[in-house]
């Protein structure tokens, strides 16, 4: 050790001063690091310096850019074809997604119109969703996703945005069954909007048809007449659209006329429905059977035919 | 002599600039941990061959510029390069006359030490432990070192011939 010192005296001297300088620089670096980490006053210096070294970044990025463009230039036909196919697939997927979005937006619109109904009615209603549909030649039932736990009870009316759908006939804790107005066993008291004629619309078992039997032949019923619920019988509140008369014809025995009605509610399309909270009459009869005859008191302009 | 000094000074600056660019060079993610510490390799070369060009002050300055360019914390590379250069200058006489494989081992030790210093500064700053790939860079540096050395030596020799 001593030998090396004597033989390399200048080197050693440099080393000794070097150690001192090393310590100075290390302390300087440490101070810089600490001040940069804690106070961020060196940030601005770095920002300014970054502007100056921007070209350096560009220069460093050049090889990568060149490599990328080179790869693009020599990409063979097969790869391009494959990429094309993949892109097409992706486009298809995106299209499908877009379609689903369209469905969602339609649903949104439907819900909004339902909300609109709710607001304009000023009625307490409950939004429900169809979970099941049971349709055969006589039974027209749908199952809703609300039940007694949600406050639904037998006899409540069910509406959609455009009209009366039916009434609740059975309630389970979390589902309820609704008989649609087109069920063959269903009847709903209605009023002709134009003339005020009261009658009863019976279900037919066909989803697009209601039947008005036993209309007096002299009664003024014409295709295009709107039917609204009359509110009699206590189950359905008054004034909701039920349907529109499409055809009037003579009864089988010629004593009465009969009309065919197209339901106003979108019975085969509705996904979301409103369950009317309040019952018009708490003990109202589930079916309006007694009003089977022609109206006795003619409040409207229609007189009973002899 | 003066012209040669000047041309070597240009080579020195050019090599340092090249080191900065190489350090910035974007690499594929798989190769990124293998990026050697070019700046240290440049300083190592010049410290071995022309030590009068590389002092602690210059190393510190180079490190500062590197910090600014890389956008890491200011002073980190300055600290690393100062320590690196100090060790190289201390053992310069021995390093110079090592055979290439021994020199490569020494370079490995130097670069590994540099990584330890970096790890320490990071640990002080409260950063978590780096991934294992962190330790691959010194190996890459050793793999590159002989070619880097030969390249710079060749360039230097050419400049000399050109003047002669």
HADDOCK unambig.tbl for C-alpha pairs under 7 A between the chains (distance, minus, plus):
assign (segid A and resid 15 and name CA) (segid B and resid 90 and name CA) 6.67 0.50 0.50
assign (segid A and resid 22 and name CA) (segid B and resid 56 and name CA) 6.85 0.50 0.50
assign (segid A and resid 22 and name CA) (segid B and resid 82 and name CA) 6.91 0.50 0.50
assign (segid A and resid 26 and name CA) (segid B and resid 79 and name CA) 5.81 0.50 0.50
assign (segid A and resid 29 and name CA) (segid B and resid 75 and name CA) 4.74 0.50 0.50
assign (segid A and resid 29 and name CA) (segid B and resid 76 and name CA) 6.88 0.50 0.50
assign (segid A and resid 29 and name CA) (segid B and resid 78 and name CA) 6.28 0.50 0.50
assign (segid A and resid 29 and name CA) (segid B and resid 79 and name CA) 5.40 0.50 0.50
assign (segid A and resid 30 and name CA) (segid B and resid 75 and name CA) 6.86 0.50 0.50
assign (segid A and resid 32 and name CA) (segid B and resid 74 and name CA) 6.23 0.50 0.50
assign (segid A and resid 32 and name CA) (segid B and resid 75 and name CA) 5.43 0.50 0.50
assign (segid A and resid 33 and name CA) (segid B and resid 73 and name CA) 6.26 0.50 0.50
assign (segid A and resid 33 and name CA) (segid B and resid 74 and name CA) 5.47 0.50 0.50
assign (segid A and resid 33 and name CA) (segid B and resid 75 and name CA) 5.12 0.50 0.50
assign (segid A and resid 33 and name CA) (segid B and resid 76 and name CA) 6.50 0.50 0.50
assign (segid A and resid 36 and name CA) (segid B and resid 73 and name CA) 6.51 0.50 0.50
assign (segid A and resid 36 and name CA) (segid B and resid 74 and name CA) 6.13 0.50 0.50
assign (segid A and resid 46 and name CA) (segid B and resid 68 and name CA) 5.89 0.50 0.50
assign (segid A and resid 49 and name CA) (segid B and resid 68 and name CA) 6.61 0.50 0.50
assign (segid A and resid 50 and name CA) (segid B and resid 68 and name CA) 6.98 0.50 0.50
assign (segid A and resid 50 and name CA) (segid B and resid 69 and name CA) 6.66 0.50 0.50
assign (segid A and resid 53 and name CA) (segid B and resid 69 and name CA) 6.51 0.50 0.50
assign (segid A and resid 56 and name CA) (segid B and resid 21 and name CA) 6.59 0.50 0.50
assign (segid A and resid 57 and name CA) (segid B and resid 24 and name CA) 6.94 0.50 0.50
assign (segid A and resid 60 and name CA) (segid B and resid 21 and name CA) 5.25 0.50 0.50
assign (segid A and resid 60 and name CA) (segid B and resid 22 and name CA) 6.92 0.50 0.50
assign (segid A and resid 60 and name CA) (segid B and resid 24 and name CA) 5.76 0.50 0.50
assign (segid A and resid 60 and name CA) (segid B and resid 25 and name CA) 4.85 0.50 0.50
assign (segid A and resid 61 and name CA) (segid B and resid 25 and name CA) 6.27 0.50 0.50
assign (segid A and resid 61 and name CA) (segid B and resid 26 and name CA) 6.53 0.50 0.50
assign (segid A and resid 64 and name CA) (segid B and resid 26 and name CA) 6.74 0.50 0.50
